[in-house]
Amino acid sequence: MKNTVIVCLLLVVSLLSATATAAQESLTLRFLCFQDGVECDVYAHLLSRFTGENAGIAVALEVVPEAEILPMLAAQVEAGAPPDFARLPKLDAFTGHYLDLRPLLADPAYLDASFDSQIFRVMRSGAQDSGLYGYPDTAAAIAPFVNLSLFQEAGLDLPGGGAEAASWNEWLAALDAVASATEAGYVLSVDNKDHRLVGPAMSLGAEYFEEGRLSLPDDGGLRDFLQILKELMEAGKTPADTLLGTGKSQEYFVRGETIMYICGSWKVEEVAAQVGGEFDWAIVPNPSGAGGSTGVAQLTALLAFAGTEHPEAVGKVFDYLLAPEVSTEFAARSLTIPANGQLVSADIAYDTADAAVSAALNAFAREAPDMQLQALALGLDPLAPVYYEASNAFLRQHFAGEISLDEALNGIQDALNAATG
Protein backbone atom coordinates (compact mmCIF):
# COMPACT_ATOMS: atom_id res chain seq x y z
CA MET A 1 0.00 0.00 0.00
CA LYS A 2 2.83 2.33 0.96
CA ASN A 3 4.59 1.63 -2.34
CA THR A 4 1.37 2.31 -4.25
CA VAL A 5 1.03 5.72 -2.60
CA ILE A 6 4.64 6.59 -3.49
CA VAL A 7 4.10 5.55 -7.12
CA CYS A 8 0.94 7.66 -7.31
CA LEU A 9 2.77 10.66 -5.86
CA LEU A 10 5.58 10.21 -8.37
CA LEU A 11 3.04 10.09 -11.20
CA VAL A 12 1.41 13.31 -9.98
CA VAL A 13 4.80 15.05 -9.71
CA SER A 14 5.73 13.77 -13.18
CA LEU A 15 2.47 15.05 -14.67
CA LEU A 16 2.84 18.42 -12.98
CA SER A 17 6.42 18.65 -14.21
CA ALA A 18 5.39 17.76 -17.77
CA THR A 19 2.57 20.30 -17.65
CA ALA A 20 4.92 23.00 -16.42
CA THR A 21 7.44 22.14 -19.13
CA ALA A 22 4.74 22.24 -21.80
CA ALA A 23 3.54 25.59 -20.49
CA GLN A 24 7.07 26.92 -20.67
CA GLU A 25 7.56 25.63 -24.23
CA SER A 26 4.20 26.87 -25.52
CA LEU A 27 4.32 30.48 -26.72
CA THR A 28 2.43 32.85 -28.99
CA LEU A 29 4.10 35.41 -31.26
CA ARG A 30 2.29 38.62 -32.20
CA PHE A 31 2.31 39.51 -35.90
CA LEU A 32 0.95 42.90 -36.97
CA CYS A 33 0.10 42.84 -40.69
CA PHE A 34 -1.33 45.20 -43.32
CA GLN A 35 -2.48 44.10 -46.75
CA ASP A 36 -3.35 45.64 -50.10
CA GLY A 37 -5.03 42.45 -51.24
CA VAL A 38 -4.98 39.10 -49.46
CA GLU A 39 -1.36 39.03 -48.26
CA CYS A 40 -2.23 38.69 -44.57
CA ASP A 41 -4.83 36.03 -45.32
CA VAL A 42 -2.18 33.98 -47.11
CA TYR A 43 0.26 34.50 -44.24
CA ALA A 44 -2.40 33.27 -41.80
CA HIS A 45 -2.65 29.97 -43.65
CA LEU A 46 1.10 29.58 -44.11
CA LEU A 47 1.72 30.28 -40.42
CA SER A 48 -0.94 27.80 -39.34
CA ARG A 49 1.08 25.24 -41.28
CA PHE A 50 4.23 26.46 -39.53
CA THR A 51 2.55 25.93 -36.15
CA GLY A 52 1.61 22.41 -37.20
CA GLU A 53 5.26 21.71 -37.95
CA ASN A 54 6.59 23.53 -34.87
CA ALA A 55 4.59 22.42 -31.86
CA GLY A 56 4.56 25.00 -29.11
CA ILE A 57 4.93 28.08 -31.34
CA ALA A 58 1.69 29.80 -32.29
CA VAL A 59 1.32 33.07 -34.19
CA ALA A 60 -1.47 35.55 -33.45
CA LEU A 61 -1.93 37.60 -36.62
CA GLU A 62 -3.68 40.97 -36.43
CA VAL A 63 -4.68 42.70 -39.67
CA VAL A 64 -4.38 46.50 -39.50
CA PRO A 65 -5.26 49.03 -42.24
CA GLU A 66 -2.17 50.47 -43.94
CA ALA A 67 -3.02 54.00 -42.81
CA GLU A 68 -3.09 52.87 -39.17
CA ILE A 69 -0.20 50.43 -38.86
CA LEU A 70 2.66 52.93 -38.47
CA PRO A 71 0.92 55.13 -35.86
CA MET A 72 -0.22 52.03 -33.98
CA LEU A 73 3.28 50.59 -33.98
CA ALA A 74 4.79 53.92 -32.93
CA ALA A 75 2.57 53.92 -29.85
CA GLN A 76 3.44 50.31 -29.04
CA VAL A 77 7.18 50.87 -29.50
CA GLU A 78 7.05 53.94 -27.26
CA ALA A 79 5.19 51.94 -24.62
CA GLY A 80 7.80 49.18 -24.83
CA ALA A 81 5.27 46.65 -26.12
CA PRO A 82 5.87 46.15 -29.85
CA PRO A 83 4.73 43.00 -31.65
CA ASP A 84 7.26 40.23 -32.25
CA PHE A 85 7.25 41.04 -35.96
CA ALA A 86 5.25 43.10 -38.43
CA ARG A 87 4.62 43.67 -42.14
CA LEU A 88 5.41 47.31 -42.87
CA PRO A 89 5.10 49.68 -45.84
CA LYS A 90 8.16 51.66 -44.67
CA LEU A 91 11.38 49.78 -43.98
CA ASP A 92 13.12 52.39 -41.85
CA ALA A 93 10.11 53.44 -39.78
CA PHE A 94 11.52 51.95 -36.56
CA THR A 95 15.26 51.75 -37.16
CA GLY A 96 17.01 51.05 -33.88
CA HIS A 97 14.10 48.98 -32.57
CA TYR A 98 14.52 45.96 -34.84
CA LEU A 99 15.76 42.50 -33.85
CA ASP A 100 18.98 41.29 -35.49
CA LEU A 101 18.09 37.99 -37.14
CA ARG A 102 21.60 37.22 -38.36
CA PRO A 103 22.55 35.00 -35.39
CA LEU A 104 19.06 33.43 -35.34
CA LEU A 105 18.67 32.33 -38.97
CA ALA A 106 19.80 28.93 -40.18
CA ASP A 107 21.33 30.48 -43.33
CA PRO A 108 21.76 34.27 -43.08
CA ALA A 109 23.93 34.17 -46.22
CA TYR A 110 20.79 33.33 -48.21
CA LEU A 111 19.34 36.72 -47.27
CA ASP A 112 22.51 38.52 -48.30
CA ALA A 113 22.52 36.72 -51.65
CA SER A 114 18.82 37.17 -52.43
CA PHE A 115 18.25 40.89 -51.90
CA ASP A 116 20.02 44.09 -52.86
CA SER A 117 22.32 45.21 -50.05
CA GLN A 118 20.93 48.75 -50.00
CA ILE A 119 17.62 47.33 -48.76
CA PHE A 120 19.29 46.10 -45.60
CA ARG A 121 21.20 49.37 -45.16
CA VAL A 122 17.90 51.23 -44.90
CA MET A 123 16.89 49.07 -41.94
CA ARG A 124 20.20 49.64 -40.12
CA SER A 125 21.14 52.36 -37.66
CA GLY A 126 24.52 53.26 -39.17
CA ALA A 127 27.54 52.28 -41.25
CA GLN A 128 28.89 49.98 -38.53
CA ASP A 129 25.59 48.09 -38.28
CA SER A 130 25.60 44.79 -40.19
CA GLY A 131 22.40 43.34 -38.77
CA LEU A 132 19.68 41.58 -40.74
CA TYR A 133 16.40 42.81 -39.33
CA GLY A 134 13.93 41.48 -41.87
CA TYR A 135 13.39 41.23 -45.61
CA PRO A 136 11.08 42.66 -48.29
CA ASP A 137 8.30 40.23 -49.10
CA THR A 138 6.85 42.06 -52.13
CA ALA A 139 8.01 44.56 -54.74
CA ALA A 140 5.41 46.66 -56.53
CA ALA A 141 6.85 47.76 -59.89
CA ILE A 142 6.00 50.25 -62.65
CA ALA A 143 5.79 49.32 -66.35
CA PRO A 144 3.53 50.02 -69.35
CA PHE A 145 0.20 48.28 -69.99
CA VAL A 146 -0.37 48.02 -73.76
CA ASN A 147 -3.55 47.37 -75.76
CA LEU A 148 -2.53 44.43 -77.97
CA SER A 149 -5.78 44.42 -79.90
CA LEU A 150 -5.13 47.92 -81.24
CA PHE A 151 -1.70 46.82 -82.50
CA GLN A 152 -3.33 43.80 -84.14
CA GLU A 153 -6.03 45.97 -85.69
CA ALA A 154 -3.32 48.25 -87.09
CA GLY A 155 -1.39 45.26 -88.42
CA LEU A 156 1.75 46.33 -86.53
CA ASP A 157 4.16 44.45 -84.28
CA LEU A 158 5.10 45.63 -80.82
CA PRO A 159 8.47 47.39 -80.70
CA GLY A 160 11.08 44.91 -79.51
CA GLY A 161 8.64 42.10 -80.19
CA GLY A 162 7.02 42.81 -76.83
CA ALA A 163 9.73 40.88 -74.97
CA GLU A 164 12.74 43.17 -75.42
CA ALA A 165 13.04 46.78 -74.36
CA ALA A 166 12.66 49.20 -77.29
CA SER A 167 13.64 52.87 -77.20
CA TRP A 168 11.28 55.68 -76.31
CA ASN A 169 11.62 56.96 -79.88
CA GLU A 170 10.60 53.57 -81.27
CA TRP A 171 7.63 53.37 -78.94
CA LEU A 172 6.40 56.89 -79.64
CA ALA A 173 6.62 56.26 -83.41
CA ALA A 174 4.78 52.95 -83.05
CA LEU A 175 2.06 54.47 -80.87
CA ASP A 176 1.53 57.24 -83.45
CA ALA A 177 1.26 54.66 -86.21
CA VAL A 178 -1.33 52.61 -84.30
CA ALA A 179 -3.36 55.72 -83.48
CA SER A 180 -3.38 56.72 -87.16
CA ALA A 181 -4.59 53.26 -88.23
CA THR A 182 -7.28 52.84 -85.55
CA GLU A 183 -9.86 54.87 -83.67
CA ALA A 184 -7.73 55.06 -80.51
CA GLY A 185 -8.16 58.51 -79.02
CA TYR A 186 -4.79 58.70 -77.26
CA VAL A 187 -1.33 57.19 -77.65
CA LEU A 188 -0.29 57.31 -74.00
CA SER A 189 -1.83 58.02 -70.61
CA VAL A 190 -0.11 58.40 -67.26
CA ASP A 191 -1.30 60.05 -64.07
CA ASN A 192 0.70 63.00 -62.75
CA LYS A 193 1.60 60.99 -59.68
CA ASP A 194 4.99 60.41 -58.12
CA HIS A 195 6.60 57.11 -59.05
CA ARG A 196 4.78 56.77 -62.37
CA LEU A 197 6.94 59.55 -63.88
CA VAL A 198 10.24 58.62 -62.26
CA GLY A 199 10.94 55.39 -64.18
CA PRO A 200 10.63 56.99 -67.63
CA ALA A 201 12.78 59.91 -66.44
CA MET A 202 15.49 57.52 -65.22
CA SER A 203 15.30 55.56 -68.48
CA LEU A 204 15.95 58.79 -70.34
CA GLY A 205 19.02 59.50 -68.23
CA ALA A 206 17.84 61.28 -65.07
CA GLU A 207 20.13 60.88 -62.05
CA TYR A 208 18.30 61.51 -58.80
CA PHE A 209 21.22 61.15 -56.40
CA GLU A 210 24.24 63.37 -55.89
CA GLU A 211 26.88 61.95 -53.54
CA GLY A 212 24.24 59.67 -52.09
CA ARG A 213 21.74 62.45 -51.43
CA LEU A 214 18.38 62.68 -53.18
CA SER A 215 18.38 65.68 -55.48
CA LEU A 216 16.35 66.77 -58.49
CA PRO A 217 18.17 66.18 -61.80
CA ASP A 218 19.38 69.49 -63.21
CA ASP A 219 18.80 68.51 -66.75
CA GLY A 220 18.06 65.63 -69.10
CA GLY A 221 15.89 62.64 -68.38
CA LEU A 222 13.19 64.17 -66.22
CA ARG A 223 13.03 67.34 -68.28
CA ASP A 224 12.91 65.25 -71.48
CA PHE A 225 10.01 63.11 -70.31
CA LEU A 226 8.03 66.07 -69.00
CA GLN A 227 8.48 67.79 -72.36
CA ILE A 228 7.27 64.65 -74.14
CA LEU A 229 4.14 64.63 -71.98
CA LYS A 230 3.50 68.34 -72.47
CA GLU A 231 3.83 68.01 -76.26
CA LEU A 232 1.52 64.98 -76.32
CA MET A 233 -1.03 66.85 -74.22
CA GLU A 234 -0.92 69.94 -76.43
CA ALA A 235 -1.30 67.72 -79.52
CA GLY A 236 -4.31 65.97 -77.97
CA LYS A 237 -2.46 62.65 -77.85
CA THR A 238 -2.65 62.20 -74.08
CA PRO A 239 -5.67 63.14 -71.93
CA ALA A 240 -5.04 66.48 -70.22
CA ASP A 241 -7.11 65.70 -67.13
CA THR A 242 -4.77 62.88 -66.06
CA LEU A 243 -1.85 65.32 -65.94
CA LEU A 244 -3.95 67.93 -64.18
CA GLY A 245 -4.97 65.50 -61.47
CA THR A 246 -8.69 65.46 -62.30
CA GLY A 247 -8.80 62.29 -64.39
CA LYS A 248 -7.62 58.69 -64.10
CA SER A 249 -5.41 57.16 -66.79
CA GLN A 250 -6.72 53.70 -66.02
CA GLU A 251 -10.23 54.67 -67.09
CA TYR A 252 -8.96 55.64 -70.54
CA PHE A 253 -7.08 52.35 -70.86
CA VAL A 254 -9.86 49.99 -69.78
CA ARG A 255 -12.28 51.75 -72.16
CA GLY A 256 -9.84 51.05 -75.00
CA GLU A 257 -9.23 54.75 -75.64
CA THR A 258 -5.47 54.81 -75.07
CA ILE A 259 -2.85 52.45 -76.46
CA MET A 260 -0.31 52.62 -73.63
CA TYR A 261 -0.91 53.21 -69.92
CA ILE A 262 1.93 53.50 -67.39
CA CYS A 263 1.13 52.24 -63.90
CA GLY A 264 2.02 49.65 -61.29
CA SER A 265 1.74 45.93 -60.75
CA TRP A 266 -0.86 46.44 -58.00
CA LYS A 267 -3.36 47.41 -60.71
CA VAL A 268 -3.15 44.15 -62.67
CA GLU A 269 -6.18 42.39 -61.18
CA GLU A 270 -8.29 45.54 -61.32
CA VAL A 271 -7.41 46.21 -64.96
CA ALA A 272 -8.14 42.58 -65.86
CA ALA A 273 -11.55 42.74 -64.19
CA GLN A 274 -12.47 46.04 -65.84
CA VAL A 275 -11.28 45.06 -69.33
CA GLY A 276 -12.84 41.61 -69.19
CA GLY A 277 -12.86 40.20 -72.71
CA GLU A 278 -13.16 43.55 -74.48
CA PHE A 279 -9.59 43.47 -75.80
CA ASP A 280 -6.22 41.77 -75.32
CA TRP A 281 -3.55 43.54 -73.28
CA ALA A 282 -0.12 42.87 -71.83
CA ILE A 283 2.73 44.34 -69.80
CA VAL A 284 5.78 45.28 -71.90
CA PRO A 285 9.34 46.16 -70.83
CA ASN A 286 9.87 49.79 -69.89
CA PRO A 287 10.97 51.85 -72.92
CA SER A 288 14.70 52.51 -72.93
CA GLY A 289 16.88 55.57 -73.31
CA ALA A 290 20.24 56.88 -72.18
CA GLY A 291 19.64 55.35 -68.75
CA GLY A 292 18.55 51.95 -70.02
CA SER A 293 15.16 50.41 -69.33
CA THR A 294 13.83 50.82 -65.81
CA GLY A 295 10.75 51.26 -63.72
CA VAL A 296 10.81 51.91 -59.99
CA ALA A 297 9.88 49.62 -57.14
CA GLN A 298 8.04 50.07 -53.86
CA LEU A 299 8.74 47.49 -51.17
CA THR A 300 6.87 46.05 -48.24
CA ALA A 301 8.82 44.12 -45.63
CA LEU A 302 8.58 41.72 -42.71
CA LEU A 303 10.58 43.15 -39.79
CA ALA A 304 11.33 41.64 -36.39
CA PHE A 305 11.28 43.76 -33.22
CA ALA A 306 13.98 43.70 -30.55
CA GLY A 307 11.38 43.82 -27.77
CA THR A 308 10.39 40.19 -28.41
CA GLU A 309 10.70 37.75 -25.54
CA HIS A 310 11.11 34.88 -28.00
CA PRO A 311 13.90 35.72 -30.46
CA GLU A 312 14.68 32.08 -31.33
CA ALA A 313 11.03 31.43 -32.21
CA VAL A 314 10.95 34.57 -34.38
CA GLY A 315 14.06 33.32 -36.16
CA LYS A 316 12.29 30.02 -36.88
CA VAL A 317 9.29 31.85 -38.37
CA PHE A 318 11.54 33.89 -40.66
CA ASP A 319 13.48 30.77 -41.69
CA TYR A 320 10.19 29.14 -42.63
CA LEU A 321 8.80 32.10 -44.59
CA LEU A 322 12.13 32.66 -46.38
CA ALA A 323 12.28 29.11 -47.72
CA PRO A 324 12.08 29.40 -51.55
CA GLU A 325 9.09 27.09 -51.83
CA VAL A 326 7.15 29.00 -49.15
CA SER A 327 8.09 32.43 -50.56
CA THR A 328 7.03 31.29 -54.02
CA GLU A 329 3.73 29.96 -52.68
CA PHE A 330 3.12 33.27 -50.91
CA ALA A 331 3.68 35.21 -54.15
CA ALA A 332 1.55 32.80 -56.17
CA ARG A 333 -1.40 32.89 -53.78
CA SER A 334 -1.26 36.60 -52.94
CA LEU A 335 -0.70 37.58 -56.61
CA THR A 336 2.31 39.68 -55.70
CA ILE A 337 5.80 40.09 -57.12
CA PRO A 338 8.66 38.71 -55.00
CA ALA A 339 11.47 41.07 -54.04
CA ASN A 340 13.75 38.03 -53.79
CA GLY A 341 16.02 38.17 -56.85
CA GLN A 342 16.41 34.40 -56.87
CA LEU A 343 12.67 33.84 -57.29
CA VAL A 344 12.06 36.05 -60.36
CA SER A 345 14.37 34.13 -62.70
CA ALA A 346 11.60 31.66 -63.55
CA ASP A 347 7.89 32.24 -64.10
CA ILE A 348 5.68 31.79 -61.06
CA ALA A 349 2.53 29.69 -61.40
CA TYR A 350 0.17 32.34 -60.06
CA ASP A 351 -3.04 31.14 -58.43
CA THR A 352 -5.45 32.65 -60.94
CA ALA A 353 -7.63 31.38 -63.74
CA ASP A 354 -6.95 34.55 -65.74
CA ALA A 355 -3.98 33.92 -68.02
CA ALA A 356 -3.59 37.66 -68.65
CA VAL A 357 -3.12 38.33 -64.93
CA SER A 358 -0.51 35.59 -64.56
CA ALA A 359 1.37 36.74 -67.66
CA ALA A 360 1.27 40.37 -66.50
CA LEU A 361 2.62 39.63 -63.02
CA ASN A 362 5.46 37.55 -64.44
CA ALA A 363 6.22 40.32 -66.93
CA PHE A 364 6.47 42.80 -64.06
CA ALA A 365 8.79 40.38 -62.24
CA ARG A 366 11.07 40.18 -65.28
CA GLU A 367 11.62 43.94 -65.03
CA ALA A 368 13.52 43.49 -61.75
CA PRO A 369 16.95 42.55 -63.17
CA ASP A 370 16.97 45.67 -65.41
CA MET A 371 16.00 48.06 -62.65
CA GLN A 372 18.56 50.75 -61.88
CA LEU A 373 19.95 50.88 -58.35
CA GLN A 374 18.61 54.43 -57.97
CA ALA A 375 15.16 53.16 -59.00
CA LEU A 376 15.15 51.06 -55.85
CA ALA A 377 17.00 53.61 -53.71
CA LEU A 378 14.47 56.38 -54.42
CA GLY A 379 11.58 54.42 -52.97
CA LEU A 380 13.65 53.67 -49.87
CA ASP A 381 14.86 57.23 -49.34
CA PRO A 382 13.23 59.14 -46.43
CA LEU A 383 12.91 62.20 -48.69
CA ALA A 384 10.87 60.32 -51.30
CA PRO A 385 7.47 61.43 -49.86
CA VAL A 386 8.66 65.05 -49.93
CA TYR A 387 9.75 64.72 -53.55
CA TYR A 388 6.53 63.03 -54.64
CA GLU A 389 4.24 65.53 -52.90
CA ALA A 390 6.12 68.51 -54.38
CA SER A 391 6.28 66.87 -57.80
CA ASN A 392 2.53 66.29 -57.90
CA ALA A 393 1.77 69.88 -56.93
CA PHE A 394 4.27 71.77 -59.10
CA LEU A 395 3.92 69.59 -62.20
CA ARG A 396 0.14 69.92 -62.06
CA GLN A 397 0.62 73.70 -62.23
CA HIS A 398 3.08 73.32 -65.09
CA PHE A 399 0.75 71.14 -67.17
CA ALA A 400 -2.04 73.64 -66.51
CA GLY A 401 0.14 76.38 -68.00
CA GLU A 402 0.34 78.30 -64.73
CA ILE A 403 4.13 78.04 -64.32
CA SER A 404 7.05 77.20 -66.59
CA LEU A 405 8.93 73.89 -66.44
CA ASP A 406 11.92 75.66 -64.86
CA GLU A 407 9.66 77.14 -62.17
CA ALA A 408 8.15 73.72 -61.47
CA LEU A 409 11.53 72.02 -61.17
CA ASN A 410 12.88 74.83 -58.99
CA GLY A 411 9.85 74.49 -56.72
CA ILE A 412 10.45 70.75 -56.30
CA GLN A 413 14.13 71.32 -55.51
CA ASP A 414 13.26 74.03 -52.99
CA ALA A 415 10.95 71.56 -51.23
CA LEU A 416 13.78 69.01 -51.02
CA ASN A 417 16.19 71.66 -49.73
CA ALA A 418 13.71 72.77 -47.07
CA ALA A 419 13.23 69.20 -45.91
CA THR A 420 16.96 68.68 -45.42
CA GLY A 421 17.58 72.04 -43.77
Secondary structure, DSSP 8 states (H G I E B T S, - for coil): -HHHHHHHHHHHHHHHHHHHHHHHH-EEEEEEE--SSSHHHHHHHHHHHHHHHSTTEEEEEEE--HHHHHHHHHHHHHTT---SEEEES-TTTTTTSB---TTTSS-HHHHHHHS-HHHHHHHSSSTT-----EEEEEEEEEEEEEEHHHHHHHT---GGGGTS--BHHHHHHHHHHHHHHS--SEEEE--S-THHHHHHHHHTT---EETTEE---SSSTHHHHHHHHHHHHHTTSS-HHHHTTSS-HHHHHHTT-EEEEEEEGGGHHHHHHHHTTSS-EEE----EETTEE---EEEEEEEEBTT-S-HHHHHHHHHHHHSHHHHHHHHHHHT-----TTTSSS----S-S-HHHHHHHHHHHHTGGG--HHHHHHHHSTTHHHHHHHHHHHHHHHHTTSS-HHHHHHHHHHHHHHHH-
